[in-house]
Amino acid sequence: MAHVVEYEEFEKVMKRIEALETDNQFFKALLLGQKWLSRKQTYTALGVSAMTLDRLRQANAITYRYEGTKPLYCIDSVRDYMKNRKIEGKAIDQRLISALQAR
């Protein structure tokens, strides 16, 4: 006879699968060499407004470059900035994962 899983258990498993898929996408992006984040991805990861990100760019607090007129931000620099702001490593990874999905 087959074992029927309770709905709550099923929901837990589904949430875990979704989290693993998100992690997988992040690591895939890193392995494929994504070194730069868009403006939206960066302010999403940092949890700041677009205006605050512009101030950080003007203060050279985060490494950036332009592709045409579009600023791109170095993912390693964003990670270092968050570390300096005393954000824990796992939280940084989660923020970057969310940001990479923001496209």
Backbone atoms as SQL, in Angstrom:
CREATE TABLE atoms (id INTEGER PRIMARY KEY, chain TEXT, resi INTEGER, resn TEXT, atom TEXT, x REAL, y REAL, z REAL);
INSERT INTO atoms VALUES
  (1, 'A', 1, 'MET', 'N', 0.846, -1.179, 0.000),
  (2, 'A', 1, 'MET', 'CA', 0.000, 0.000, 0.000),
  (3, 'A', 1, 'MET', 'C', 0.894, 1.247, 0.000),
  (4, 'A', 2, 'ALA', 'N', 0.531, 2.245, -0.762),
  (5, 'A', 2, 'ALA', 'CA', 1.299, 3.483, -0.875),
  (6, 'A', 2, 'ALA', 'C', 1.074, 4.373, 0.348),
  (7, 'A', 3, 'HIS', 'N', 2.130, 5.079, 0.721),
  (8, 'A', 3, 'HIS', 'CA', 2.049, 6.023, 1.841),
  (9, 'A', 3, 'HIS', 'C', 1.584, 7.377, 1.308),
  (10, 'A', 4, 'VAL', 'N', 0.557, 7.924, 1.909),
  (11, 'A', 4, 'VAL', 'CA', 0.030, 9.230, 1.507),
  (12, 'A', 4, 'VAL', 'C', 0.658, 10.287, 2.405),
  (13, 'A', 5, 'VAL', 'N', 1.273, 11.263, 1.770),
  (14, 'A', 5, 'VAL', 'CA', 1.955, 12.325, 2.499),
  (15, 'A', 5, 'VAL', 'C', 0.956, 13.420, 2.854),
  (16, 'A', 6, 'GLU', 'N', 1.073, 13.946, 4.076),
  (17, 'A', 6, 'GLU', 'CA', 0.194, 15.038, 4.513),
  (18, 'A', 6, 'GLU', 'C', 0.515, 16.301, 3.711),
  (19, 'A', 7, 'TYR', 'N', -0.458, 17.155, 3.575),
  (20, 'A', 7, 'TYR', 'CA', -0.304, 18.376, 2.790),
  (21, 'A', 7, 'TYR', 'C', 0.835, 19.249, 3.307),
  (22, 'A', 8, 'GLU', 'N', 0.957, 19.391, 4.631),
  (23, 'A', 8, 'GLU', 'CA', 2.004, 20.216, 5.224),
  (24, 'A', 8, 'GLU', 'C', 3.390, 19.668, 4.882),
  (25, 'A', 9, 'GLU', 'N', 3.542, 18.365, 4.920),
  (26, 'A', 9, 'GLU', 'CA', 4.810, 17.735, 4.566),
  (27, 'A', 9, 'GLU', 'C', 5.140, 17.997, 3.106),
  (28, 'A', 10, 'PHE', 'N', 4.127, 17.862, 2.267),
  (29, 'A', 10, 'PHE', 'CA', 4.297, 18.100, 0.841),
  (30, 'A', 10, 'PHE', 'C', 4.728, 19.551, 0.588),
  (31, 'A', 11, 'GLU', 'N', 4.096, 20.480, 1.272),
  (32, 'A', 11, 'GLU', 'CA', 4.443, 21.898, 1.125),
  (33, 'A', 11, 'GLU', 'C', 5.895, 22.145, 1.534),
  (34, 'A', 12, 'LYS', 'N', 6.331, 21.529, 2.629),
  (35, 'A', 12, 'LYS', 'CA', 7.728, 21.667, 3.077),
  (36, 'A', 12, 'LYS', 'C', 8.694, 21.166, 2.013),
  (37, 'A', 13, 'VAL', 'N', 8.383, 20.010, 1.462),
  (38, 'A', 13, 'VAL', 'CA', 9.242, 19.432, 0.426),
  (39, 'A', 13, 'VAL', 'C', 9.278, 20.343, -0.805),
  (40, 'A', 14, 'MET', 'N', 8.135, 20.862, -1.202),
  (41, 'A', 14, 'MET', 'CA', 8.082, 21.748, -2.368),
  (42, 'A', 14, 'MET', 'C', 8.877, 23.031, -2.135),
  (43, 'A', 15, 'LYS', 'N', 8.777, 23.606, -0.941),
  (44, 'A', 15, 'LYS', 'CA', 9.542, 24.820, -0.631),
  (45, 'A', 15, 'LYS', 'C', 11.033, 24.535, -0.667),
  (46, 'A', 16, 'ARG', 'N', 11.425, 23.373, -0.160),
  (47, 'A', 16, 'ARG', 'CA', 12.840, 22.990, -0.176),
  (48, 'A', 16, 'ARG', 'C', 13.339, 22.800, -1.608),
  (49, 'A', 17, 'ILE', 'N', 12.518, 22.187, -2.443),
  (50, 'A', 17, 'ILE', 'CA', 12.885, 22.004, -3.850),
  (51, 'A', 17, 'ILE', 'C', 13.041, 23.357, -4.534),
  (52, 'A', 18, 'GLU', 'N', 12.117, 24.280, -4.270),
  (53, 'A', 18, 'GLU', 'CA', 12.201, 25.618, -4.857),
  (54, 'A', 18, 'GLU', 'C', 13.470, 26.336, -4.407),
  (55, 'A', 19, 'ALA', 'N', 13.822, 26.193, -3.128),
  (56, 'A', 19, 'ALA', 'CA', 15.049, 26.812, -2.610),
  (57, 'A', 19, 'ALA', 'C', 16.281, 26.220, -3.286),
  (58, 'A', 20, 'LEU', 'N', 16.278, 24.914, -3.472),
  (59, 'A', 20, 'LEU', 'CA', 17.411, 24.260, -4.139),
  (60, 'A', 20, 'LEU', 'C', 17.516, 24.686, -5.600),
  (61, 'A', 21, 'GLU', 'N', 16.383, 24.857, -6.262),
  (62, 'A', 21, 'GLU', 'CA', 16.398, 25.334, -7.644),
  (63, 'A', 21, 'GLU', 'C', 16.970, 26.747, -7.722),
  (64, 'A', 22, 'THR', 'N', 16.601, 27.584, -6.767),
  (65, 'A', 22, 'THR', 'CA', 17.122, 28.947, -6.710),
  (66, 'A', 22, 'THR', 'C', 18.634, 28.927, -6.493),
  (67, 'A', 23, 'ASP', 'N', 19.082, 28.120, -5.543),
  (68, 'A', 23, 'ASP', 'CA', 20.523, 27.988, -5.293),
  (69, 'A', 23, 'ASP', 'C', 21.236, 27.498, -6.547),
  (70, 'A', 24, 'ASN', 'N', 20.643, 26.534, -7.212),
  (71, 'A', 24, 'ASN', 'CA', 21.233, 25.970, -8.418),
  (72, 'A', 24, 'ASN', 'C', 21.392, 27.040, -9.491),
  (73, 'A', 25, 'GLN', 'N', 20.387, 27.887, -9.664),
  (74, 'A', 25, 'GLN', 'CA', 20.466, 28.960, -10.652),
  (75, 'A', 25, 'GLN', 'C', 21.596, 29.930, -10.312),
  (76, 'A', 26, 'PHE', 'N', 21.737, 30.239, -9.015),
  (77, 'A', 26, 'PHE', 'CA', 22.792, 31.147, -8.578),
  (78, 'A', 26, 'PHE', 'C', 24.164, 30.572, -8.907),
  (79, 'A', 27, 'PHE', 'N', 24.381, 29.323, -8.525),
  (80, 'A', 27, 'PHE', 'CA', 25.687, 28.716, -8.753),
  (81, 'A', 27, 'PHE', 'C', 25.954, 28.512, -10.237),
  (82, 'A', 28, 'LYS', 'N', 24.916, 28.243, -10.991),
  (83, 'A', 28, 'LYS', 'CA', 25.062, 28.115, -12.439),
  (84, 'A', 28, 'LYS', 'C', 25.517, 29.449, -13.031),
  (85, 'A', 29, 'ALA', 'N', 24.912, 30.527, -12.574),
  (86, 'A', 29, 'ALA', 'CA', 25.293, 31.859, -13.056),
  (87, 'A', 29, 'ALA', 'C', 26.747, 32.162, -12.693),
  (88, 'A', 30, 'LEU', 'N', 27.145, 31.800, -11.483),
  (89, 'A', 30, 'LEU', 'CA', 28.536, 32.024, -11.081),
  (90, 'A', 30, 'LEU', 'C', 29.493, 31.196, -11.923),
  (91, 'A', 31, 'LEU', 'N', 29.134, 29.949, -12.154),
  (92, 'A', 31, 'LEU', 'CA', 29.990, 29.076, -12.950),
  (93, 'A', 31, 'LEU', 'C', 30.074, 29.535, -14.396),
  (94, 'A', 32, 'LEU', 'N', 29.014, 30.131, -14.886),
  (95, 'A', 32, 'LEU', 'CA', 29.021, 30.625, -16.255),
  (96, 'A', 32, 'LEU', 'C', 29.710, 31.976, -16.364),
  (97, 'A', 33, 'GLY', 'N', 30.162, 32.484, -15.247),
  (98, 'A', 33, 'GLY', 'CA', 30.977, 33.693, -15.277),
  (99, 'A', 33, 'GLY', 'C', 30.241, 34.998, -15.110),
  (100, 'A', 34, 'GLN', 'N', 29.068, 34.989, -14.535),
  (101, 'A', 34, 'GLN', 'CA', 28.378, 36.256, -14.322),
  (102, 'A', 34, 'GLN', 'C', 29.118, 37.025, -13.244),
  (103, 'A', 35, 'LYS', 'N', 29.801, 38.050, -13.662),
  (104, 'A', 35, 'LYS', 'CA', 30.591, 38.865, -12.743),
  (105, 'A', 35, 'LYS', 'C', 29.968, 40.231, -12.498),
  (106, 'A', 36, 'TRP', 'N', 28.970, 40.577, -13.292),
  (107, 'A', 36, 'TRP', 'CA', 28.384, 41.911, -13.218),
  (108, 'A', 36, 'TRP', 'C', 26.879, 41.827, -13.013),
  (109, 'A', 37, 'LEU', 'N', 26.367, 42.741, -12.197),
  (110, 'A', 37, 'LEU', 'CA', 24.938, 42.836, -11.913),
  (111, 'A', 37, 'LEU', 'C', 24.380, 44.109, -12.525),
  (112, 'A', 38, 'SER', 'N', 23.134, 44.054, -12.937),
  (113, 'A', 38, 'SER', 'CA', 22.464, 45.255, -13.428),
  (114, 'A', 38, 'SER', 'C', 22.165, 46.180, -12.243),
  (115, 'A', 39, 'ARG', 'N', 21.708, 47.349, -12.559),
  (116, 'A', 39, 'ARG', 'CA', 21.347, 48.319, -11.514),
  (117, 'A', 39, 'ARG', 'C', 20.247, 47.746, -10.612),
  (118, 'A', 40, 'LYS', 'N', 19.204, 47.201, -11.227),
  (119, 'A', 40, 'LYS', 'CA', 18.086, 46.645, -10.456),
  (120, 'A', 40, 'LYS', 'C', 18.550, 45.470, -9.595),
  (121, 'A', 41, 'GLN', 'N', 19.347, 44.584, -10.153),
  (122, 'A', 41, 'GLN', 'CA', 19.851, 43.445, -9.385),
  (123, 'A', 41, 'GLN', 'C', 20.669, 43.918, -8.189),
  (124, 'A', 42, 'THR', 'N', 21.454, 44.959, -8.399),
  (125, 'A', 42, 'THR', 'CA', 22.326, 45.447, -7.338),
  (126, 'A', 42, 'THR', 'C', 21.534, 46.084, -6.209),
  (127, 'A', 43, 'TYR', 'N', 20.603, 46.984, -6.521),
  (128, 'A', 43, 'TYR', 'CA', 19.862, 47.599, -5.411),
  (129, 'A', 43, 'TYR', 'C', 18.935, 46.599, -4.734),
  (130, 'A', 44, 'THR', 'N', 18.505, 45.561, -5.469),
  (131, 'A', 44, 'THR', 'CA', 17.721, 44.494, -4.849),
  (132, 'A', 44, 'THR', 'C', 18.583, 43.723, -3.849),
  (133, 'A', 45, 'ALA', 'N', 19.786, 43.360, -4.266),
  (134, 'A', 45, 'ALA', 'CA', 20.695, 42.614, -3.387),
  (135, 'A', 45, 'ALA', 'C', 21.065, 43.420, -2.148),
  (136, 'A', 46, 'LEU', 'N', 21.321, 44.698, -2.333),
  (137, 'A', 46, 'LEU', 'CA', 21.739, 45.540, -1.211),
  (138, 'A', 46, 'LEU', 'C', 20.569, 45.936, -0.311),
  (139, 'A', 47, 'GLY', 'N', 19.362, 45.851, -0.835),
  (140, 'A', 47, 'GLY', 'CA', 18.200, 46.256, -0.055),
  (141, 'A', 47, 'GLY', 'C', 18.129, 47.762, 0.118),
  (142, 'A', 48, 'VAL', 'N', 18.552, 48.476, -0.928),
  (143, 'A', 48, 'VAL', 'CA', 18.535, 49.941, -0.889),
  (144, 'A', 48, 'VAL', 'C', 17.709, 50.457, -2.063),
  (145, 'A', 49, 'SER', 'N', 17.447, 51.746, -2.039),
  (146, 'A', 49, 'SER', 'CA', 16.717, 52.360, -3.150),
  (147, 'A', 49, 'SER', 'C', 17.680, 52.602, -4.316),
  (148, 'A', 50, 'ALA', 'N', 17.110, 52.882, -5.471),
  (149, 'A', 50, 'ALA', 'CA', 17.921, 53.197, -6.645),
  (150, 'A', 50, 'ALA', 'C', 18.746, 54.458, -6.394),
  (151, 'A', 51, 'MET', 'N', 18.172, 55.413, -5.690),
  (152, 'A', 51, 'MET', 'CA', 18.876, 56.658, -5.386),
  (153, 'A', 51, 'MET', 'C', 20.085, 56.395, -4.478),
  (154, 'A', 52, 'THR', 'N', 19.912, 55.541, -3.484),
  (155, 'A', 52, 'THR', 'CA', 21.023, 55.199, -2.591),
  (156, 'A', 52, 'THR', 'C', 22.125, 54.481, -3.368),
  (157, 'A', 53, 'LEU', 'N', 21.736, 53.598, -4.275),
  (158, 'A', 53, 'LEU', 'CA', 22.735, 52.927, -5.106),
  (159, 'A', 53, 'LEU', 'C', 23.514, 53.940, -5.935),
  (160, 'A', 54, 'ASP', 'N', 22.821, 54.939, -6.471),
  (161, 'A', 54, 'ASP', 'CA', 23.508, 55.986, -7.238),
  (162, 'A', 54, 'ASP', 'C', 24.517, 56.724, -6.355),
  (163, 'A', 55, 'ARG', 'N', 24.157, 56.975, -5.105),
  (164, 'A', 55, 'ARG', 'CA', 25.087, 57.629, -4.174),
  (165, 'A', 55, 'ARG', 'C', 26.301, 56.745, -3.899),
  (166, 'A', 56, 'LEU', 'N', 26.060, 55.447, -3.730),
  (167, 'A', 56, 'LEU', 'CA', 27.169, 54.510, -3.502),
  (168, 'A', 56, 'LEU', 'C', 28.096, 54.479, -4.718),
  (169, 'A', 57, 'ARG', 'N', 27.519, 54.525, -5.907),
  (170, 'A', 57, 'ARG', 'CA', 28.328, 54.544, -7.127),
  (171, 'A', 57, 'ARG', 'C', 29.162, 55.817, -7.194),
  (172, 'A', 58, 'GLN', 'N', 28.536, 56.955, -6.896),
  (173, 'A', 58, 'GLN', 'CA', 29.255, 58.237, -6.935),
  (174, 'A', 58, 'GLN', 'C', 30.378, 58.294, -5.897),
  (175, 'A', 59, 'ALA', 'N', 30.179, 57.593, -4.778),
  (176, 'A', 59, 'ALA', 'CA', 31.191, 57.554, -3.721),
  (177, 'A', 59, 'ALA', 'C', 32.246, 56.467, -3.977),
  (178, 'A', 60, 'ASN', 'N', 32.105, 55.746, -5.094),
  (179, 'A', 60, 'ASN', 'CA', 33.001, 54.640, -5.435),
  (180, 'A', 60, 'ASN', 'C', 33.054, 53.574, -4.348),
  (181, 'A', 61, 'ALA', 'N', 31.931, 53.346, -3.684),
  (182, 'A', 61, 'ALA', 'CA', 31.851, 52.327, -2.633),
  (183, 'A', 61, 'ALA', 'C', 31.725, 50.933, -3.230),
  (184, 'A', 62, 'ILE', 'N', 31.296, 50.850, -4.492),
  (185, 'A', 62, 'ILE', 'CA', 31.117, 49.581, -5.194),
  (186, 'A', 62, 'ILE', 'C', 31.725, 49.725, -6.592),
  (187, 'A', 63, 'THR', 'N', 32.491, 48.719, -6.991),
  (188, 'A', 63, 'THR', 'CA', 33.117, 48.742, -8.315),
  (189, 'A', 63, 'THR', 'C', 32.043, 48.625, -9.396),
  (190, 'A', 64, 'TYR', 'N', 32.154, 49.472, -10.393),
  (191, 'A', 64, 'TYR', 'CA', 31.175, 49.476, -11.479),
  (192, 'A', 64, 'TYR', 'C', 31.866, 49.797, -12.794),
  (193, 'A', 65, 'ARG', 'N', 31.168, 49.539, -13.852),
  (194, 'A', 65, 'ARG', 'CA', 31.609, 49.925, -15.191),
  (195, 'A', 65, 'ARG', 'C', 30.360, 50.218, -16.007),
  (196, 'A', 66, 'TYR', 'N', 30.564, 50.850, -17.119),
  (197, 'A', 66, 'TYR', 'CA', 29.427, 51.144, -17.997),
  (198, 'A', 66, 'TYR', 'C', 29.483, 50.274, -19.235),
  (199, 'A', 67, 'GLU', 'N', 28.324, 49.817, -19.643),
  (200, 'A', 67, 'GLU', 'CA', 28.156, 49.156, -20.931),
  (201, 'A', 67, 'GLU', 'C', 27.209, 50.060, -21.701),
  (202, 'A', 68, 'GLY', 'N', 27.773, 50.894, -22.534),
  (203, 'A', 68, 'GLY', 'CA', 26.981, 51.951, -23.163),
  (204, 'A', 68, 'GLY', 'C', 26.658, 52.982, -22.086),
  (205, 'A', 69, 'THR', 'N', 25.373, 53.216, -21.861),
  (206, 'A', 69, 'THR', 'CA', 24.966, 54.149, -20.807),
  (207, 'A', 69, 'THR', 'C', 24.483, 53.421, -19.561),
  (208, 'A', 70, 'LYS', 'N', 24.562, 52.093, -19.588),
  (209, 'A', 70, 'LYS', 'CA', 24.021, 51.272, -18.508),
  (210, 'A', 70, 'LYS', 'C', 25.121, 50.887, -17.506),
  (211, 'A', 71, 'PRO', 'N', 24.963, 51.285, -16.235),
  (212, 'A', 71, 'PRO', 'CA', 25.976, 50.896, -15.249),
  (213, 'A', 71, 'PRO', 'C', 25.818, 49.422, -14.854),
  (214, 'A', 72, 'LEU', 'N', 26.939, 48.736, -14.724),
  (215, 'A', 72, 'LEU', 'CA', 26.963, 47.365, -14.236),
  (216, 'A', 72, 'LEU', 'C', 27.855, 47.331, -13.002),
  (217, 'A', 73, 'TYR', 'N', 27.487, 46.509, -12.029),
  (218, 'A', 73, 'TYR', 'CA', 28.179, 46.480, -10.748),
  (219, 'A', 73, 'TYR', 'C', 28.842, 45.121, -10.534),
  (220, 'A', 74, 'CYS', 'N', 30.080, 45.142, -10.079),
  (221, 'A', 74, 'CYS', 'CA', 30.852, 43.928, -9.864),
  (222, 'A', 74, 'CYS', 'C', 30.248, 43.126, -8.707),
  (223, 'A', 75, 'ILE', 'N', 29.911, 41.865, -8.974),
  (224, 'A', 75, 'ILE', 'CA', 29.264, 41.028, -7.967),
  (225, 'A', 75, 'ILE', 'C', 30.170, 40.823, -6.749),
  (226, 'A', 76, 'ASP', 'N', 31.483, 40.708, -6.965),
  (227, 'A', 76, 'ASP', 'CA', 32.415, 40.538, -5.844),
  (228, 'A', 76, 'ASP', 'C', 32.472, 41.795, -4.984),
  (229, 'A', 77, 'SER', 'N', 32.397, 42.955, -5.620),
  (230, 'A', 77, 'SER', 'CA', 32.404, 44.216, -4.898),
  (231, 'A', 77, 'SER', 'C', 31.120, 44.379, -4.072),
  (232, 'A', 78, 'VAL', 'N', 29.995, 43.963, -4.650),
  (233, 'A', 78, 'VAL', 'CA', 28.712, 44.019, -3.927),
  (234, 'A', 78, 'VAL', 'C', 28.780, 43.101, -2.708),
  (235, 'A', 79, 'ARG', 'N', 29.327, 41.898, -2.901),
  (236, 'A', 79, 'ARG', 'CA', 29.474, 40.942, -1.797),
  (237, 'A', 79, 'ARG', 'C', 30.375, 41.535, -0.696),
  (238, 'A', 80, 'ASP', 'N', 31.506, 42.119, -1.088),
  (239, 'A', 80, 'ASP', 'CA', 32.423, 42.719, -0.104),
  (240, 'A', 80, 'ASP', 'C', 31.762, 43.871, 0.648),
  (241, 'A', 81, 'TYR', 'N', 30.998, 44.683, -0.072),
  (242, 'A', 81, 'TYR', 'CA', 30.301, 45.799, 0.567),
  (243, 'A', 81, 'TYR', 'C', 29.354, 45.286, 1.644),
  (244, 'A', 82, 'MET', 'N', 28.613, 44.219, 1.331),
  (245, 'A', 82, 'MET', 'CA', 27.679, 43.670, 2.314),
  (246, 'A', 82, 'MET', 'C', 28.424, 43.054, 3.504),
  (247, 'A', 83, 'LYS', 'N', 29.550, 42.400, 3.235),
  (248, 'A', 83, 'LYS', 'CA', 30.357, 41.843, 4.336),
  (249, 'A', 83, 'LYS', 'C', 30.821, 42.961, 5.263),
  (250, 'A', 84, 'ASN', 'N', 31.246, 44.070, 4.686),
  (251, 'A', 84, 'ASN', 'CA', 31.694, 45.215, 5.486),
  (252, 'A', 84, 'ASN', 'C', 30.559, 45.844, 6.279),
  (253, 'A', 85, 'ARG', 'N', 29.337, 45.618, 5.814),
  (254, 'A', 85, 'ARG', 'CA', 28.154, 46.128, 6.532),
  (255, 'A', 85, 'ARG', 'C', 27.680, 45.122, 7.583),
  (256, 'A', 86, 'LYS', 'N', 28.510, 44.094, 7.841),
  (257, 'A', 86, 'LYS', 'CA', 28.251, 43.073, 8.880),
  (258, 'A', 86, 'LYS', 'C', 27.054, 42.189, 8.565),
  (259, 'A', 87, 'ILE', 'N', 26.819, 41.943, 7.283),
  (260, 'A', 87, 'ILE', 'CA', 25.766, 41.018, 6.871),
  (261, 'A', 87, 'ILE', 'C', 26.402, 39.630, 6.772),
  (262, 'A', 88, 'GLU', 'N', 25.745, 38.635, 7.325),
  (263, 'A', 88, 'GLU', 'CA', 26.299, 37.282, 7.356),
  (264, 'A', 88, 'GLU', 'C', 26.368, 36.671, 5.958),
  (265, 'A', 89, 'GLY', 'N', 27.331, 35.768, 5.772),
  (266, 'A', 89, 'GLY', 'CA', 27.586, 35.148, 4.479),
  (267, 'A', 89, 'GLY', 'C', 26.387, 34.483, 3.853),
  (268, 'A', 90, 'LYS', 'N', 25.624, 33.733, 4.644),
  (269, 'A', 90, 'LYS', 'CA', 24.461, 33.041, 4.096),
  (270, 'A', 90, 'LYS', 'C', 23.399, 34.046, 3.642),
  (271, 'A', 91, 'ALA', 'N', 23.224, 35.101, 4.411),
  (272, 'A', 91, 'ALA', 'CA', 22.256, 36.147, 4.034),
  (273, 'A', 91, 'ALA', 'C', 22.713, 36.849, 2.756),
  (274, 'A', 92, 'ILE', 'N', 24.015, 37.051, 2.625),
  (275, 'A', 92, 'ILE', 'CA', 24.552, 37.673, 1.407),
  (276, 'A', 92, 'ILE', 'C', 24.238, 36.795, 0.206),
  (277, 'A', 93, 'ASP', 'N', 24.507, 35.491, 0.347),
  (278, 'A', 93, 'ASP', 'CA', 24.230, 34.566, -0.753),
  (279, 'A', 93, 'ASP', 'C', 22.757, 34.586, -1.133),
  (280, 'A', 94, 'GLN', 'N', 21.874, 34.586, -0.137),
  (281, 'A', 94, 'GLN', 'CA', 20.443, 34.608, -0.423),
  (282, 'A', 94, 'GLN', 'C', 20.041, 35.894, -1.140),
  (283, 'A', 95, 'ARG', 'N', 20.604, 37.006, -0.710),
  (284, 'A', 95, 'ARG', 'CA', 20.293, 38.287, -1.382),
  (285, 'A', 95, 'ARG', 'C', 20.762, 38.274, -2.828),
  (286, 'A', 96, 'LEU', 'N', 21.964, 37.740, -3.051),
  (287, 'A', 96, 'LEU', 'CA', 22.489, 37.693, -4.418),
  (288, 'A', 96, 'LEU', 'C', 21.680, 36.733, -5.285),
  (289, 'A', 97, 'ILE', 'N', 21.258, 35.624, -4.708),
  (290, 'A', 97, 'ILE', 'CA', 20.417, 34.687, -5.444),
  (291, 'A', 97, 'ILE', 'C', 19.120, 35.382, -5.875),
  (292, 'A', 98, 'SER', 'N', 18.490, 36.083, -4.943),
  (293, 'A', 98, 'SER', 'CA', 17.250, 36.808, -5.262),
  (294, 'A', 98, 'SER', 'C', 17.507, 37.868, -6.326),
  (295, 'A', 99, 'ALA', 'N', 18.623, 38.553, -6.208),
  (296, 'A', 99, 'ALA', 'CA', 18.945, 39.612, -7.160),
  (297, 'A', 99, 'ALA', 'C', 19.167, 39.054, -8.553),
  (298, 'A', 100, 'LEU', 'N', 19.832, 37.913, -8.649),
  (299, 'A', 100, 'LEU', 'CA', 20.072, 37.320, -9.975),
  (300, 'A', 100, 'LEU', 'C', 18.762, 36.938, -10.657),
  (301, 'A', 101, 'GLN', 'N', 17.743, 36.688, -9.875),
  (302, 'A', 101, 'GLN', 'CA', 16.445, 36.357, -10.460),
  (303, 'A', 101, 'GLN', 'C', 15.669, 37.619, -10.850),
  (304, 'A', 102, 'ALA', 'N', 16.078, 38.768, -10.336),
  (305, 'A', 102, 'ALA', 'CA', 15.349, 40.017, -10.582),
  (306, 'A', 102, 'ALA', 'C', 15.494, 40.505, -12.020),
  (307, 'A', 103, 'ARG', 'N', 16.536, 40.172, -12.683),
  (308, 'A', 103, 'ARG', 'CA', 16.857, 40.564, -14.071),
  (309, 'A', 103, 'ARG', 'C', 16.168, 41.814, -14.414);
